[in-house]
Every structure is written in structure tokens, then in C-alpha cells.
Amino acid sequence: MGGRVRPDPCNPAGVCLRGIFIVSERVLQTTTLPARDDATATRWSGAEDRAMSEAIRGAKKSRSSTHPNPRVGALVLRGGETVGRGHHERAGGPHAETLALDAAGDAARGATLVVTLEPCCHVGRTPPCTEAIVRAGIRRVVVGMIDPNPLVNGRGVSRLREAGIEVVIGAREEECRALNPAYLKWRATGLPRVTLKSMVSLDGRVATASGESRGLGGPEEQRLVHRLRAESDAVLIGVGTAVQDDPLLTVRLVRVANEPWRVVLDSALRTPLDSRLVQTAAEAPLVIATTSGDAARAHDYASRGVTVWTFEEDADGRVPLEPLLRRLAEEGKLELLVEGGPTVHTSFLRAGLADQVAVGIAPILLGGASAPTWTGDLGRSALADGIEVGPLELRRLGKDVWLMGAIAARNGGPHV
Ligand SMILES: NC(=O)c1ccc[n+]([C@@H]2O[C@H](COP(=O)([O-])OP(=O)(O)OC[C@H]3O[C@@H](n4cnc5c(N)ncnc54)[C@H](OP(=O)(O)O)[C@@H]3O)[C@@H](O)[C@H]2O)c1
């Protein structure tokens, strides 16, 4: 494993904030924010609005590379002109605000900073952005949203206002929130965001009765799957898929800065030592999550570069999902793509631990009474008990169709 990822002290991991997730300045004002003192502080200009749009586009450039930090974009505006821009590229790297201020240089004095997320105000792996903003002589700051990081959470805004800087909050807030769904879910729950991905036949089968499933999706679908992997911090399957399909789970069809971790749920350490997953452990991180105490077998994996995590078994005698998810989040893995078979997908759905589903449909009928569908027994018999998904996003991918949608909150879906 390429070294444990140290959580950025600016955004420390493992904090469970369920129930106290603060989503708006209105709420924050009752907690840490000083009351605004003038009416103009609630508005932003057309130029600032356009600048926020550009900052959001800038933040998107760092897609998938910043966790456990959020994606952030910033711009320095002077007389309606952009004089500096920056976006946070990776955890541990400079923050968007300092990059934009550095680019602006002396032109930052008396200018406006537009930033998608509240600036940090404490010493982490990088110095506090609020002090850089004050030092640069910024007169006004337009913030997209408050940072739910408990070390920030309104304190950045307070610090700027104390220094006499005018601060406006909420410009394009929804779009700023949409930049960081996994970060926001983790801040609210301590858990990664989970997407269940499956490729099925037109009659809903993930494999033939004999277990054959590779090649179900066409090349366009394959490319999309690799893009989803590239945007994820980790990809997970169960040992059933590892044994049957012998997948690699690496990103090959699109460019990626860092290979996502590959995770196998394997209670009894059955993943074959000559599997492609194990054979490539030195090139792309592989974690086997187990409940087995077989030290010799664990050593066989470790000597091949595989990381073995051991958990207490869950009520079904398997790898417990929530502790595993918390451990992944502690490692900075906030976006998880589950590419398992029906057993794993069913476990996530039954536990209410999935946030969205992504299902490709191939124009082929497989039939077969024992050919598996992508979910198993979800323990729901009435139509009204079904797990709602949506609104669905629909795409055509060559001959295939692709559907993606969020699981409704009442079923344990999105928290953001
Ligand atoms: N079309 C597709 O998109 C697609 C994708 C993947 C797989 N498939 C097909 O699906 C079939 C394999 O299905 P599968 O259901 O066996 O694969 P799976 O869901 O990937 O693996 C299931 C296994 O994972 C292990 N596991 C450990 N902890 C678990 C937990 N908490 N919850 C659930 N499982 C846990 C269990 O084995 P232990 O008890 O030994 O730990 C379990 O039998 C193959 O035919 C494959 O080709 C299709």
C-alpha cells in the first residue's frame, strides 16, 4: 500500500457529525457567525456571480484528486477584471485562495476574493488562508458556502469580519455544494459516499446462470466505468466476483492521477494468490477486508504487497460494512464505487449504506431462472416498501443505456 494517507489537519477525518450537520448560514448565525452589520453584505454583484461560476469551473479541474479535502476554486476580482485565479489541486497542496492571491500579487490590495468554500482559519498542512487574505489587503470576500469542517464552520468568516473585511455568503451555494458531495457526506456522517454500479441484461440479469458476465457492456459503457473509477477514491467488490471474473479493477481507458484503492470483501481469505488483483498489488493498491484470523494466509497476501484489514464479523458472519466504510474514510477514501455482484450490492442496500446507483442496460436477453439479478432479497415485500431512486439521469452509450440516480433519503440515501 502506498503509505497511509494522513488526513489534512485542515480537514481531519473520522469525525461523525450526524445530526449536527450545519447546512446554511442561517443556522450558522445562531452558532458561530457574528450578525451581519449592513444590508449590502447579503448581496453580490453580477461580476461576482460570474466570477463564482468561473471559480466553480476551476474547482472542477481538480476532480477526484483532493480528498479528504474538498474541491475549491477562487478568483481575485479588481474593477470587475480577474487578476488572479486558483484551484486546490490535491490534499497537502496549496489552497485555492493562496494560489489566486499569489497570482494577483499587488493587485489583490483593495480587491475582492471570490471563493467557493469558506477560507480556513487554522494551521493545517498549509497556513490559514484567512491570514493570507488579510495580509494581501483584500477588501471584500464572496463565499459560496460555509465549510462544515468543525475547525472552520463559520470561524473563517468571523476572522475575516474581525479584520474589517466585508464578507458575503451564499453565492451559487447549490452549485458550490454540488462540487463536494462526498466531502459533505463524510462531514455529516463520517462515511464515504457509496455508488452501486452494475451492468445488466435487458431482462435484468448480471450474469448467465453459469456466472458469465464479462463483455455484457459495450466499449462506451466500459469507458464510462473507467471514468467512474478514476473519479473514485476506492473501488470495491466481493470475493464472489474476484473468483468468478478475475477482474483488475484498475483505470485503463481514461487518465487518472492516482489509481483508486481496490477493496475485496473476503471473510475467509479466498481471493486466489494468482488472481490479477493480487498479482498487480504493487502497481495499484489492494486491500482485502476479512474476518479471518489465518495469519499464514494473511502473510501470503502481505508478502505480495496486499494490505489485509481484519474486522469482527457482522451478524451474518461476514465483513461488517459500516466499520469498513469508516476505516476507508479515515484513510481519506471518501468516494467509493461498488462494482460487486448481487450479494455485495444487496448488503449495502439492506444496511442503508448506498447513496446512489449506476446501472447499465445491455440490449440482450439472458433468461434463466437461476441467472442472478443485480440485487437479491432486500427484505421488502410491499411495493410501498421499495427503495426509491431518482430522479434518474439517462444516457445512451452506444448500444447500451445508462441510468444513474440517488437513493432517496428515507432509504438511507444522500445526506447532502
Ligand atoms: N454484470 C455486472 O455488473 C457484474 C459485476 C460483478 C459481478 N457480476 C457477477 O456476479 C457474480 C458474482 O456474484 P456474487 O454475489 O457472488 O459476488 P460479490 O457480491 O462480488 O461477492 C459476494 C461475496 O462477498 C463476500 N462478502 C464478505 N463480506 C460481505 C458482506 N458484508 N456482504 C456481502 N458479501 C460479503 C461473501 O463471501 P465470503 O462469505 O466468502 O466472504 C460473498 O459471498 C458473478 O457471476 C459475476 O460475474 C456481475
PDBQT file of the ligand as one rigid body, heavy atoms in Angstrom, charges set to zero:
ROOT
HETATM    1  N1  LIG A 501     -22.742  -7.562 -14.542  1.00  0.00    +0.000 N 
HETATM    2  C1  LIG A 501     -22.076  -6.973 -13.563  1.00  0.00    +0.000 C 
HETATM    3  O1  LIG A 501     -22.016  -5.751 -13.478  1.00  0.00    +0.000 OA
HETATM    4  C2  LIG A 501     -21.380  -7.817 -12.539  1.00  0.00    +0.000 A 
HETATM    5  C3  LIG A 501     -20.488  -7.234 -11.656  1.00  0.00    +0.000 A 
HETATM    6  C4  LIG A 501     -19.886  -8.021 -10.686  1.00  0.00    +0.000 A 
HETATM    7  C5  LIG A 501     -20.156  -9.370 -10.634  1.00  0.00    +0.000 A 
HETATM    8  N2  LIG A 501     -21.020  -9.925 -11.544  1.00  0.00    +0.000 N 
HETATM    9  C6  LIG A 501     -21.323 -11.352 -11.493  1.00  0.00    +0.000 C 
HETATM   10  O2  LIG A 501     -21.832 -11.625 -10.208  1.00  0.00    +0.000 OA
HETATM   11  C7  LIG A 501     -21.498 -12.969  -9.890  1.00  0.00    +0.000 C 
HETATM   12  C8  LIG A 501     -20.845 -12.970  -8.512  1.00  0.00    +0.000 C 
HETATM   13  O3  LIG A 501     -21.828 -12.605  -7.573  1.00  0.00    +0.000 OA
HETATM   14  P1  LIG A 501     -21.553 -12.587  -6.022  1.00  0.00    +0.000 P 
HETATM   15  O4  LIG A 501     -22.786 -12.061  -5.395  1.00  0.00    +0.000 OA
HETATM   16  O5  LIG A 501     -21.017 -13.880  -5.585  1.00  0.00    +0.000 OA
HETATM   17  O6  LIG A 501     -20.320 -11.552  -5.931  1.00  0.00    +0.000 OA
HETATM   18  P2  LIG A 501     -19.976 -10.451  -4.869  1.00  0.00    +0.000 P 
HETATM   19  O7  LIG A 501     -21.199  -9.806  -4.370  1.00  0.00    +0.000 OA
HETATM   20  O8  LIG A 501     -18.954  -9.570  -5.510  1.00  0.00    +0.000 OA
HETATM   21  O9  LIG A 501     -19.264 -11.283  -3.705  1.00  0.00    +0.000 OA
HETATM   22  C9  LIG A 501     -20.036 -11.855  -2.684  1.00  0.00    +0.000 C 
HETATM   23  C10 LIG A 501     -19.169 -12.410  -1.602  1.00  0.00    +0.000 C 
HETATM   24  O10 LIG A 501     -18.504 -11.369  -0.888  1.00  0.00    +0.000 OA
HETATM   25  C11 LIG A 501     -18.210 -11.830   0.408  1.00  0.00    +0.000 C 
HETATM   26  N3  LIG A 501     -18.597 -10.857   1.434  1.00  0.00    +0.000 N 
HETATM   27  C12 LIG A 501     -17.862 -10.552   2.542  1.00  0.00    +0.000 A 
HETATM   28  N4  LIG A 501     -18.482  -9.667   3.310  1.00  0.00    +0.000 NA
HETATM   29  C13 LIG A 501     -19.648  -9.398   2.695  1.00  0.00    +0.000 A 
HETATM   30  C14 LIG A 501     -20.726  -8.561   3.049  1.00  0.00    +0.000 A 
HETATM   31  N5  LIG A 501     -20.730  -7.794   4.139  1.00  0.00    +0.000 N 
HETATM   32  N6  LIG A 501     -21.782  -8.515   2.230  1.00  0.00    +0.000 NA
HETATM   33  C15 LIG A 501     -21.796  -9.250   1.100  1.00  0.00    +0.000 A 
HETATM   34  N7  LIG A 501     -20.816 -10.056   0.701  1.00  0.00    +0.000 NA
HETATM   35  C16 LIG A 501     -19.727 -10.145   1.505  1.00  0.00    +0.000 A 
HETATM   36  C17 LIG A 501     -19.023 -13.112   0.629  1.00  0.00    +0.000 C 
HETATM   37  O11 LIG A 501     -18.145 -14.211   0.541  1.00  0.00    +0.000 OA
HETATM   38  P3  LIG A 501     -17.454 -14.735   1.899  1.00  0.00    +0.000 P 
HETATM   39  O12 LIG A 501     -18.576 -15.075   2.827  1.00  0.00    +0.000 OA
HETATM   40  O13 LIG A 501     -16.568 -15.836   1.497  1.00  0.00    +0.000 OA
HETATM   41  O14 LIG A 501     -16.689 -13.558   2.424  1.00  0.00    +0.000 OA
HETATM   42  C18 LIG A 501     -19.945 -13.125  -0.554  1.00  0.00    +0.000 C 
HETATM   43  O15 LIG A 501     -20.327 -14.407  -0.959  1.00  0.00    +0.000 OA
HETATM   44  C19 LIG A 501     -20.562 -13.462 -10.955  1.00  0.00    +0.000 C 
HETATM   45  O16 LIG A 501     -21.275 -14.265 -11.834  1.00  0.00    +0.000 OA
HETATM   46  C20 LIG A 501     -20.114 -12.208 -11.637  1.00  0.00    +0.000 C 
HETATM   47  O17 LIG A 501     -19.809 -12.445 -12.982  1.00  0.00    +0.000 OA
HETATM   48  C21 LIG A 501     -21.619  -9.176 -12.482  1.00  0.00    +0.000 A 
ENDROOT
TORSDOF 0
